[in-house]
Amino acid sequence: LEDAVTDVVARHESLRTVFPAVDGVPHQRVLDADEARTGLPVHETTEAGLPALMAAARDRRFDLATDLPLRADLFALAPDEHVLHLVLHHIAGDGWSL
């Protein structure tokens, strides 16, 4: 699953773009696919604990100077039940794009 998310990021420049500042002015920097691995942390939880963890993942701020505009988390409810949670910053996608 982590490889699948990484593959999607590698295929879309907007998902592997960061915005570091040079002399106080942000500029666009498209990372090579090898640099743009999102990772896929796995969080053990219960169905009751899932909403709070998803809200915390949703509310975590992006640092666009260094963070990719896509974040992925996998919540493990049981050995055979998981929830994939994706958060996309509006700089990389908006309602019209989706």
N, CA, C and O atoms as a GROMACS GRO file, in nm:
protein
  392
    1LEU      N    1   0.083  -0.119   0.000
    1LEU     CA    2   0.000   0.000   0.000
    1LEU      C    3   0.087   0.125   0.000
    1LEU      O    4   0.057   0.222  -0.069
    2GLU      N    5   0.195   0.122   0.078
    2GLU     CA    6   0.286   0.237   0.079
    2GLU      C    7   0.346   0.258  -0.060
    2GLU      O    8   0.359   0.372  -0.104
    3ASP      N    9   0.381   0.150  -0.128
    3ASP     CA   10   0.435   0.162  -0.264
    3ASP      C   11   0.332   0.221  -0.360
    3ASP      O   12   0.369   0.297  -0.450
    4ALA      N   13   0.204   0.188  -0.342
    4ALA     CA   14   0.099   0.242  -0.428
    4ALA      C   15   0.085   0.393  -0.408
    4ALA      O   16   0.072   0.468  -0.504
    5VAL      N   17   0.087   0.437  -0.283
    5VAL     CA   18   0.078   0.581  -0.255
    5VAL      C   19   0.201   0.652  -0.313
    5VAL      O   20   0.189   0.758  -0.372
    6THR      N   21   0.317   0.592  -0.295
    6THR     CA   22   0.441   0.649  -0.349
    6THR      C   23   0.434   0.658  -0.501
    6THR      O   24   0.482   0.755  -0.559
    7ASP      N   25   0.377   0.558  -0.564
    7ASP     CA   26   0.363   0.559  -0.710
    7ASP      C   27   0.274   0.673  -0.757
    7ASP      O   28   0.305   0.739  -0.856
    8VAL      N   29   0.163   0.696  -0.687
    8VAL     CA   30   0.074   0.807  -0.723
    8VAL      C   31   0.148   0.940  -0.709
    8VAL      O   32   0.138   1.026  -0.796
    9VAL      N   33   0.223   0.956  -0.601
    9VAL     CA   34   0.300   1.080  -0.579
    9VAL      C   35   0.404   1.097  -0.690
    9VAL      O   36   0.424   1.207  -0.740
   10ALA      N   37   0.470   0.989  -0.727
   10ALA     CA   38   0.573   0.996  -0.831
   10ALA      C   39   0.514   1.038  -0.966
   10ALA      O   40   0.582   1.104  -1.045
   11ARG      N   41   0.391   1.002  -0.992
   11ARG     CA   42   0.326   1.032  -1.121
   11ARG      C   43   0.274   1.176  -1.132
   11ARG      O   44   0.248   1.224  -1.242
   12HIS      N   45   0.259   1.244  -1.018
   12HIS     CA   46   0.197   1.377  -1.020
   12HIS      C   47   0.290   1.479  -0.954
   12HIS      O   48   0.312   1.476  -0.833
   13GLU      N   49   0.344   1.569  -1.036
   13GLU     CA   50   0.437   1.671  -0.985
   13GLU      C   51   0.378   1.753  -0.872
   13GLU      O   52   0.448   1.788  -0.778
   14SER      N   53   0.250   1.784  -0.880
   14SER     CA   54   0.189   1.868  -0.777
   14SER      C   55   0.194   1.801  -0.639
   14SER      O   56   0.192   1.869  -0.537
   15LEU      N   57   0.200   1.668  -0.637
   15LEU     CA   58   0.205   1.596  -0.509
   15LEU      C   59   0.347   1.581  -0.455
   15LEU      O   60   0.367   1.539  -0.341
   16ARG      N   61   0.445   1.616  -0.537
   16ARG     CA   62   0.584   1.608  -0.490
   16ARG      C   63   0.655   1.745  -0.502
   16ARG      O   64   0.774   1.754  -0.530
   17THR      N   65   0.575   1.848  -0.479
   17THR     CA   66   0.626   1.984  -0.485
   17THR      C   67   0.626   2.046  -0.345
   17THR      O   68   0.528   2.036  -0.272
   18VAL      N   69   0.737   2.108  -0.310
   18VAL     CA   70   0.749   2.183  -0.184
   18VAL      C   71   0.775   2.329  -0.220
   18VAL      O   72   0.805   2.361  -0.335
   19PHE      N   73   0.764   2.415  -0.121
   19PHE     CA   74   0.773   2.559  -0.145
   19PHE      C   75   0.868   2.625  -0.045
   19PHE      O   76   0.824   2.700   0.042
   20PRO      N   77   0.999   2.598  -0.057
   20PRO     CA   78   1.094   2.662   0.034
   20PRO      C   79   1.110   2.811   0.000
   20PRO      O   80   1.086   2.853  -0.114
   21ALA      N   81   1.149   2.887   0.100
   21ALA     CA   82   1.171   3.031   0.079
   21ALA      C   83   1.318   3.056   0.048
   21ALA      O   84   1.407   3.000   0.111
   22VAL      N   85   1.342   3.142  -0.050
   22VAL     CA   86   1.475   3.189  -0.083
   22VAL      C   87   1.471   3.341  -0.069
   22VAL      O   88   1.395   3.409  -0.138
   23ASP      N   89   1.552   3.392   0.020
   23ASP     CA   90   1.550   3.536   0.052
   23ASP      C   91   1.410   3.582   0.092
   23ASP      O   92   1.367   3.691   0.056
   24GLY      N   93   1.341   3.498   0.167
   24GLY     CA   94   1.210   3.532   0.219
   24GLY      C   95   1.095   3.516   0.120
   24GLY      O   96   0.980   3.546   0.153
   25VAL      N   97   1.124   3.468   0.000
   25VAL     CA   98   1.020   3.452  -0.102
   25VAL      C   99   1.004   3.304  -0.134
   25VAL      O  100   1.099   3.240  -0.180
   26PRO      N  101   0.885   3.248  -0.111
   26PRO     CA  102   0.865   3.106  -0.142
   26PRO      C  103   0.875   3.081  -0.293
   26PRO      O  104   0.832   3.163  -0.374
   27HIS      N  105   0.933   2.968  -0.328
   27HIS     CA  106   0.936   2.928  -0.468
   27HIS      C  107   0.906   2.779  -0.478
   27HIS      O  108   0.921   2.704  -0.382
   28GLN      N  109   0.864   2.739  -0.594
   28GLN     CA  110   0.824   2.601  -0.618
   28GLN      C  111   0.947   2.515  -0.645
   28GLN      O  112   1.034   2.553  -0.723
   29ARG      N  113   0.953   2.399  -0.580
   29ARG     CA  114   1.060   2.302  -0.605
   29ARG      C  115   0.997   2.165  -0.620
   29ARG      O  116   0.942   2.111  -0.524
   30VAL      N  117   1.005   2.109  -0.740
   30VAL     CA  118   0.950   1.976  -0.766
   30VAL      C  119   1.058   1.874  -0.731
   30VAL      O  120   1.167   1.876  -0.788
   31LEU      N  121   1.027   1.787  -0.637
   31LEU     CA  122   1.122   1.685  -0.595
   31LEU      C  123   1.126   1.570  -0.694
   31LEU      O  124   1.026   1.540  -0.760
   32ASP      N  125   1.241   1.506  -0.706
   32ASP     CA  126   1.250   1.382  -0.782
   32ASP      C  127   1.164   1.278  -0.711
   32ASP      O  128   1.142   1.286  -0.590
   33ALA      N  129   1.117   1.182  -0.787
   33ALA     CA  130   1.032   1.078  -0.729
   33ALA      C  131   1.102   1.006  -0.614
   33ALA      O  132   1.037   0.968  -0.517
   34ASP      N  133   1.232   0.987  -0.623
   34ASP     CA  134   1.306   0.919  -0.516
   34ASP      C  135   1.308   0.999  -0.387
   34ASP      O  136   1.316   0.942  -0.278
   35GLU      N  137   1.302   1.131  -0.398
   35GLU     CA  138   1.302   1.220  -0.280
   35GLU      C  139   1.164   1.232  -0.216
   35GLU      O  140   1.152   1.277  -0.102
   36ALA      N  141   1.062   1.194  -0.288
   36ALA     CA  142   0.925   1.227  -0.250
   36ALA      C  143   0.848   1.109  -0.191
   36ALA      O  144   0.730   1.091  -0.221
   37ARG      N  145   0.911   1.030  -0.110
   37ARG     CA  146   0.841   0.919  -0.045
   37ARG      C  147   0.759   0.974   0.071
   37ARG      O  148   0.811   1.045   0.156
   38THR      N  149   0.632   0.942   0.072
   38THR     CA  150   0.543   0.994   0.176
   38THR      C  151   0.552   0.916   0.306
   38THR      O  152   0.530   0.971   0.414
   39GLY      N  153   0.584   0.788   0.295
   39GLY     CA  154   0.576   0.701   0.412
   39GLY      C  155   0.430   0.667   0.438
   39GLY      O  156   0.340   0.734   0.388
   40LEU      N  157   0.409   0.566   0.515
   40LEU     CA  158   0.273   0.527   0.552
   40LEU      C  159   0.274   0.474   0.694
   40LEU      O  160   0.279   0.353   0.716
   41PRO      N  161   0.269   0.566   0.791
   41PRO     CA  162   0.267   0.521   0.930
   41PRO      C  163   0.141   0.442   0.959
   41PRO      O  164   0.032   0.475   0.912
   42VAL      N  165   0.157   0.337   1.038
   42VAL     CA  166   0.044   0.252   1.078
   42VAL      C  167   0.016   0.279   1.225
   42VAL      O  168   0.106   0.272   1.309
   43HIS      N  169  -0.110   0.310   1.255
   43HIS     CA  170  -0.151   0.342   1.391
   43HIS      C  171  -0.253   0.236   1.436
   43HIS      O  172  -0.360   0.222   1.376
   44GLU      N  173  -0.220   0.164   1.541
   44GLU     CA  174  -0.314   0.067   1.598
   44GLU      C  175  -0.421   0.145   1.674
   44GLU      O  176  -0.390   0.234   1.753
   45THR      N  177  -0.547   0.110   1.652
   45THR     CA  178  -0.656   0.178   1.721
   45THR      C  179  -0.779   0.088   1.725
   45THR      O  180  -0.778  -0.024   1.676
   46THR      N  181  -0.882   0.142   1.785
   46THR     CA  182  -1.011   0.073   1.788
   46THR      C  183  -1.110   0.156   1.707
   46THR      O  184  -1.080   0.269   1.670
   47GLU      N  185  -1.225   0.100   1.680
   47GLU     CA  186  -1.327   0.175   1.608
   47GLU      C  187  -1.368   0.300   1.687
   47GLU      O  188  -1.394   0.405   1.628
   48ALA      N  189  -1.374   0.288   1.819
   48ALA     CA  190  -1.410   0.402   1.903
   48ALA      C  191  -1.303   0.511   1.900
   48ALA      O  192  -1.334   0.630   1.908
   49GLY      N  193  -1.176   0.471   1.890
   49GLY     CA  194  -1.067   0.568   1.889
   49GLY      C  195  -1.038   0.628   1.753
   49GLY      O  196  -0.966   0.728   1.744
   50LEU      N  197  -1.094   0.569   1.648
   50LEU     CA  198  -1.064   0.613   1.512
   50LEU      C  199  -1.101   0.758   1.483
   50LEU      O  200  -1.017   0.829   1.427
   51PRO      N  201  -1.219   0.807   1.518
   51PRO     CA  202  -1.253   0.946   1.484
   51PRO      C  203  -1.154   1.048   1.541
   51PRO      O  204  -1.119   1.144   1.472
   52ALA      N  205  -1.110   1.030   1.662
   52ALA     CA  206  -1.016   1.125   1.722
   52ALA      C  207  -0.882   1.122   1.651
   52ALA      O  208  -0.821   1.226   1.628
   53LEU      N  209  -0.834   1.002   1.616
   53LEU     CA  210  -0.706   0.992   1.545
   53LEU      C  211  -0.715   1.052   1.405
   53LEU      O  212  -0.622   1.118   1.359
   54MET      N  213  -0.828   1.028   1.339
   54MET     CA  214  -0.846   1.086   1.205
   54MET      C  215  -0.854   1.239   1.212
   54MET      O  216  -0.800   1.308   1.126
   55ALA      N  217  -0.922   1.290   1.314
   55ALA     CA  218  -0.931   1.436   1.330
   55ALA      C  219  -0.793   1.495   1.357
   55ALA      O  220  -0.760   1.601   1.304
   56ALA      N  221  -0.712   1.428   1.439
   56ALA     CA  222  -0.578   1.477   1.468
   56ALA      C  223  -0.492   1.475   1.342
   56ALA      O  224  -0.415   1.568   1.318
   57ALA      N  225  -0.504   1.371   1.261
   57ALA     CA  226  -0.428   1.364   1.136
   57ALA      C  227  -0.473   1.473   1.039
   57ALA      O  228  -0.391   1.534   0.970
   58ARG      N  229  -0.602   1.497   1.035
   58ARG     CA  230  -0.658   1.602   0.948
   58ARG      C  231  -0.609   1.740   0.990
   58ARG      O  232  -0.578   1.824   0.905
   59ASP      N  233  -0.602   1.764   1.120
   59ASP     CA  234  -0.570   1.896   1.172
   59ASP      C  235  -0.421   1.926   1.180
   59ASP      O  236  -0.382   2.040   1.208
   60ARG      N  237  -0.336   1.826   1.158
   60ARG     CA  238  -0.191   1.848   1.161
   60ARG      C  239  -0.154   1.943   1.047
   60ARG      O  240  -0.187   1.918   0.931
   61ARG      N  241  -0.084   2.050   1.081
   61ARG     CA  242  -0.050   2.151   0.982
   61ARG      C  243   0.060   2.105   0.889
   61ARG      O  244   0.145   2.024   0.927
   62PHE      N  245   0.058   2.156   0.768
   62PHE     CA  246   0.163   2.132   0.670
   62PHE      C  247   0.267   2.242   0.681
   62PHE      O  248   0.233   2.359   0.701
   63ASP      N  249   0.393   2.207   0.669
   63ASP     CA  250   0.501   2.303   0.649
   63ASP      C  251   0.540   2.289   0.503
   63ASP      O  252   0.621   2.203   0.468
   64LEU      N  253   0.484   2.373   0.418
   64LEU     CA  254   0.501   2.356   0.274
   64LEU      C  255   0.645   2.379   0.227
   64LEU      O  256   0.678   2.349   0.112
   65ALA      N  257   0.729   2.433   0.314
   65ALA     CA  258   0.871   2.446   0.278
   65ALA      C  259   0.938   2.310   0.272
   65ALA      O  260   1.034   2.291   0.197
   66THR      N  261   0.887   2.214   0.350
   66THR     CA  262   0.952   2.083   0.356
   66THR      C  263   0.856   1.966   0.338
   66THR      O  264   0.899   1.858   0.296
   67ASP      N  265   0.728   1.983   0.369
   67ASP     CA  266   0.632   1.873   0.363
   67ASP      C  267   0.570   1.862   0.225
   67ASP      O  268   0.539   1.962   0.160
   68LEU      N  269   0.553   1.738   0.180
   68LEU     CA  270   0.473   1.715   0.060
   68LEU      C  271   0.329   1.755   0.090
   68LEU      O  272   0.287   1.748   0.205
   69PRO      N  273   0.252   1.796  -0.012
   69PRO     CA  274   0.115   1.838   0.012
   69PRO      C  275   0.015   1.723   0.023
   69PRO      O  276  -0.106   1.744   0.020
   70LEU      N  277   0.067   1.601   0.036
   70LEU     CA  278  -0.018   1.484   0.057
   70LEU      C  279   0.036   1.406   0.175
   70LEU      O  280   0.155   1.377   0.183
   71ARG      N  281  -0.053   1.372   0.267
   71ARG     CA  282  -0.015   1.290   0.382
   71ARG      C  283  -0.103   1.166   0.384
   71ARG      O  284  -0.222   1.173   0.354
   72ALA      N  285  -0.044   1.054   0.420
   72ALA     CA  286  -0.118   0.928   0.429
   72ALA      C  287  -0.093   0.865   0.565
   72ALA      O  288   0.020   0.863   0.613
   73ASP      N  289  -0.197   0.814   0.626
   73ASP     CA  290  -0.189   0.738   0.750
   73ASP      C  291  -0.276   0.614   0.734
   73ASP      O  292  -0.381   0.619   0.670
   74LEU      N  293  -0.232   0.505   0.792
   74LEU     CA  294  -0.310   0.382   0.792
   74LEU      C  295  -0.348   0.348   0.936
   74LEU      O  296  -0.262   0.336   1.022
   75PHE      N  297  -0.477   0.334   0.959
   75PHE     CA  298  -0.528   0.302   1.092
   75PHE      C  299  -0.568   0.155   1.093
   75PHE      O  300  -0.656   0.113   1.017
   76ALA      N  301  -0.504   0.077   1.180
   76ALA     CA  302  -0.532  -0.066   1.191
   76ALA      C  303  -0.631  -0.090   1.302
   76ALA      O  304  -0.602  -0.068   1.420
   77LEU      N  305  -0.750  -0.135   1.265
   77LEU     CA  306  -0.855  -0.165   1.362
   77LEU      C  307  -0.849  -0.311   1.405
   77LEU      O  308  -0.886  -0.345   1.518
   78ALA      N  309  -0.803  -0.397   1.316
   78ALA     CA  310  -0.790  -0.540   1.340
   78ALA      C  311  -0.690  -0.594   1.238
   78ALA      O  312  -0.656  -0.522   1.145
   79PRO      N  313  -0.642  -0.716   1.253
   79PRO     CA  314  -0.547  -0.769   1.156
   79PRO      C  315  -0.598  -0.766   1.012
   79PRO      O  316  -0.519  -0.760   0.918
   80ASP      N  317  -0.730  -0.771   0.994
   80ASP     CA  318  -0.786  -0.772   0.860
   80ASP      C  319  -0.877  -0.652   0.831
   80ASP      O  320  -0.958  -0.657   0.739
   81GLU      N  321  -0.864  -0.546   0.910
   81GLU     CA  322  -0.947  -0.426   0.890
   81GLU      C  323  -0.864  -0.301   0.913
   81GLU      O  324  -0.812  -0.278   1.022
   82HIS      N  325  -0.854  -0.221   0.807
   82HIS     CA  326  -0.772  -0.100   0.810
   82HIS      C  327  -0.847   0.015   0.744
   82HIS      O  328  -0.936  -0.007   0.662
   83VAL      N  329  -0.810   0.137   0.782
   83VAL     CA  330  -0.865   0.258   0.720
   83VAL      C  331  -0.747   0.340   0.669
   83VAL      O  332  -0.657   0.377   0.744
   84LEU      N  333  -0.749   0.367   0.538
   84LEU     CA  334  -0.647   0.454   0.478
   84LEU      C  335  -0.701   0.596   0.482
   84LEU      O  336  -0.810   0.624   0.433
   85HIS      N  337  -0.623   0.686   0.542
   85HIS     CA  338  -0.664   0.827   0.559
   85HIS      C  339  -0.566   0.914   0.481
   85HIS      O  340  -0.447   0.914   0.510
   86LEU      N  341  -0.617   0.987   0.383
   86LEU     CA  342  -0.535   1.077   0.302
   86LEU      C  343  -0.576   1.220   0.328
   86LEU      O  344  -0.695   1.251   0.335
   87VAL      N  345  -0.478   1.308   0.343
   87VAL     CA  346  -0.503   1.452   0.359
   87VAL      C  347  -0.426   1.522   0.248
   87VAL      O  348  -0.305   1.504   0.234
   88LEU      N  349  -0.498   1.601   0.169
   88LEU     CA  350  -0.439   1.673   0.057
   88LEU      C  351  -0.449   1.822   0.083
   88LEU      O  352  -0.558   1.875   0.104
   89HIS      N  353  -0.337   1.891   0.082
   89HIS     CA  354  -0.337   2.036   0.100
   89HIS      C  355  -0.399   2.101  -0.024
   89HIS      O  356  -0.379   2.053  -0.135
   90HIS      N  357  -0.473   2.207  -0.004
   90HIS     CA  358  -0.542   2.272  -0.115
   90HIS      C  359  -0.447   2.332  -0.218
   90HIS      O  360  -0.491   2.366  -0.328
   91ILE      N  361  -0.319   2.346  -0.186
   91ILE     CA  362  -0.223   2.396  -0.285
   91ILE      C  363  -0.202   2.294  -0.397
   91ILE      O  364  -0.160   2.331  -0.507
   92ALA      N  365  -0.230   2.167  -0.370
   92ALA     CA  366  -0.209   2.061  -0.469
   92ALA      C  367  -0.340   2.012  -0.531
   92ALA      O  368  -0.338   1.947  -0.636
   93GLY      N  369  -0.450   2.040  -0.468
   93GLY     CA  370  -0.577   1.996  -0.521
   93GLY      C  371  -0.690   2.070  -0.454
   93GLY      O  372  -0.684   2.098  -0.334
   94ASP      N  373  -0.793   2.100  -0.530
   94ASP     CA  374  -0.909   2.168  -0.473
   94ASP      C  375  -1.036   2.095  -0.516
   94ASP      O  376  -1.028   1.992  -0.583
   95GLY      N  377  -1.149   2.145  -0.480
   95GLY     CA  378  -1.276   2.080  -0.515
   95GLY      C  379  -1.292   2.060  -0.664
   95GLY      O  380  -1.340   1.955  -0.707
   96TRP      N  381  -1.253   2.158  -0.743
   96TRP     CA  382  -1.264   2.146  -0.888
   96TRP      C  383  -1.174   2.033  -0.939
   96TRP      O  384  -1.216   1.955  -1.024
   97SER      N  385  -1.054   2.024  -0.888
   97SER     CA  386  -0.958   1.920  -0.931
   97SER      C  387  -1.008   1.781  -0.896
   97SER      O  388  -0.991   1.686  -0.973
   98LEU      N  389  -1.069   1.768  -0.777
   98LEU     CA  390  -1.113   1.637  -0.732
   98LEU      C  391  -1.234   1.591  -0.811
   98LEU      O  392  -1.285   1.482  -0.787
   0.00000   0.00000   0.00000
